[in-house]
Amino acid sequence: MTIRKATVNDAARLAELSAALGYPVEPDVITRKLARLLSRPEHLVLVAEATDNHVIGWVHAAEHDIQEVARFCEILGLAVAADHRDKGIGRRLVEEAEHWARERGLDRVSVRSNIARAESHPFYERAGYVREKTQHAYRKQL
């Protein structure tokens, strides 16, 4: 398995993996988003490729600079193909995001995991993440 930076050519597969997690998005939307994100140095999008060059996972992380807290990295998305889980791929993607954060001088990585994704909570805890808080999320459509 190889970890590399994503390219817009990966969009269709990233869309498939996102849909499998319950976040359906059209490949052309991912293509546009990737083009924008890949040009921004505060964002990182990596893919994991199997030996046959088939993308089997991805991670999206970003540096945040919020007024009331020190700069930090947040893992915004992580997906691994169902038939490749429990093989260390997610762990490797997270480690690469952590490495990127350290290179940027950041000393903290955070991640949010939906309470409904009970299978991901032990994954992050095994990776050394500690549950900091539980909160409500509000949105307003504009």
C-alpha positions as semicolon CSV with decimal commas, in nm:
position;residue;x (nm);y (nm);z (nm)
1;M;0,000;0,000;0,000
2;T;0,112;0,353;-0,084
3;I;0,000;0,684;0,066
4;R;0,014;0,981;-0,171
5;K;-0,140;1,323;-0,221
6;A;-0,478;1,309;-0,389
7;T;-0,529;1,444;-0,740
8;V;-0,847;1,548;-0,917
9;N;-0,823;1,219;-1,107
10;D;-0,911;1,045;-0,778
11;A;-1,246;1,223;-0,753
12;A;-1,470;0,940;-0,873
13;R;-1,323;0,692;-0,626
14;L;-1,335;0,944;-0,338
15;A;-1,702;0,997;-0,421
16;E;-1,763;0,619;-0,407
17;L;-1,593;0,589;-0,069
18;S;-1,783;0,890;0,065
19;A;-2,114;0,745;-0,050
20;A;-2,033;0,419;0,129
21;L;-2,010;0,620;0,451
22;G;-2,350;0,775;0,391
23;Y;-2,229;1,099;0,234
24;P;-2,332;1,073;-0,131
25;V;-2,166;1,331;-0,351
26;E;-2,132;1,345;-0,726
27;P;-1,782;1,294;-0,871
28;D;-1,794;1,630;-1,050
29;V;-1,858;1,802;-0,716
30;I;-1,561;1,621;-0,562
31;T;-1,352;1,719;-0,865
32;R;-1,430;2,088;-0,811
33;K;-1,373;2,065;-0,435
34;L;-1,046;1,878;-0,475
35;A;-0,917;2,133;-0,725
36;R;-0,987;2,408;-0,472
37;L;-0,855;2,221;-0,166
38;L;-0,537;2,096;-0,332
39;S;-0,439;2,455;-0,411
40;R;-0,469;2,560;-0,046
41;P;-0,162;2,485;0,167
42;E;-0,364;2,464;0,489
43;H;-0,548;2,158;0,356
44;L;-0,419;1,806;0,308
45;V;-0,595;1,535;0,109
46;L;-0,420;1,199;0,090
47;V;-0,521;0,868;-0,062
48;A;-0,415;0,514;0,014
49;E;-0,354;0,298;-0,292
50;A;-0,342;-0,080;-0,304
51;T;-0,061;-0,244;-0,498
52;D;-0,283;-0,242;-0,808
53;N;-0,308;0,143;-0,786
54;H;-0,673;0,121;-0,677
55;V;-0,763;0,389;-0,418
56;I;-0,880;0,216;-0,101
57;G;-0,895;0,508;0,140
58;W;-0,857;0,880;0,190
59;V;-0,807;1,139;0,462
60;H;-0,873;1,514;0,458
61;A;-0,709;1,729;0,725
62;A;-0,680;2,103;0,767
63;E;-0,499;2,355;0,978
64;H;-0,732;2,578;1,179
65;D;-0,642;2,914;1,326
66;I;-0,929;3,000;1,557
67;Q;-0,917;3,316;1,763
68;E;-0,965;3,164;2,108
69;V;-0,740;2,856;2,076
70;A;-0,393;2,778;1,948
71;R;-0,352;2,667;1,585
72;F;-0,432;2,299;1,539
73;C;-0,498;2,032;1,280
74;E;-0,838;1,871;1,239
75;I;-0,908;1,552;1,054
76;L;-1,217;1,647;0,855
77;G;-1,278;1,316;0,684
78;L;-1,146;0,962;0,676
79;A;-1,275;0,674;0,466
80;V;-1,146;0,324;0,401
81;A;-1,311;0,079;0,164
82;A;-1,516;-0,178;0,358
83;D;-1,319;-0,471;0,217
84;H;-0,989;-0,312;0,330
85;R;-1,076;-0,220;0,689
86;D;-0,888;-0,362;0,988
87;K;-0,566;-0,377;0,787
88;G;-0,399;-0,063;0,926
89;I;-0,492;0,164;0,635
90;G;-0,693;0,412;0,840
91;R;-0,417;0,418;1,102
92;R;-0,155;0,494;0,833
93;L;-0,367;0,774;0,686
94;V;-0,414;0,929;1,031
95;E;-0,040;0,898;1,103
96;E;0,039;1,078;0,777
97;A;-0,201;1,359;0,871
98;E;-0,032;1,381;1,213
99;H;0,310;1,396;1,045
100;W;0,189;1,677;0,818
101;A;0,059;1,866;1,123
102;R;0,393;1,832;1,305
103;E;0,575;1,961;0,997
104;R;0,352;2,269;1,010
105;G;0,447;2,332;1,374
106;L;0,114;2,215;1,512
107;D;0,105;2,021;1,837
108;R;-0,256;1,903;1,839
109;V;-0,481;1,705;1,607
110;S;-0,852;1,678;1,667
111;V;-1,123;1,475;1,501
112;R;-1,500;1,465;1,532
113;S;-1,684;1,138;1,505
114;N;-2,060;1,116;1,479
115;I;-2,209;0,940;1,778
116;A;-2,384;0,707;1,532
117;R;-2,044;0,582;1,406
118;A;-1,977;0,366;1,711
119;E;-1,723;0,155;1,518
120;S;-1,496;0,454;1,464
121;H;-1,474;0,559;1,830
122;P;-1,249;0,269;1,940
123;F;-1,039;0,323;1,625
124;Y;-0,951;0,678;1,731
125;E;-0,903;0,578;2,095
126;R;-0,656;0,306;1,990
127;A;-0,472;0,575;1,791
128;G;-0,429;0,780;2,110
129;Y;-0,718;1,022;2,073
130;V;-0,910;1,110;2,389
131;R;-1,274;1,211;2,391
132;E;-1,273;1,575;2,491
133;K;-1,640;1,663;2,488
134;T;-1,985;1,584;2,358
135;Q;-2,179;1,864;2,197
136;H;-2,481;1,951;1,990
137;A;-2,427;2,062;1,632
138;Y;-2,654;2,330;1,488
139;R;-2,695;2,436;1,127
140;K;-2,897;2,699;0,950
141;Q;-2,959;2,673;0,579
142;L;-2,900;3,007;0,404
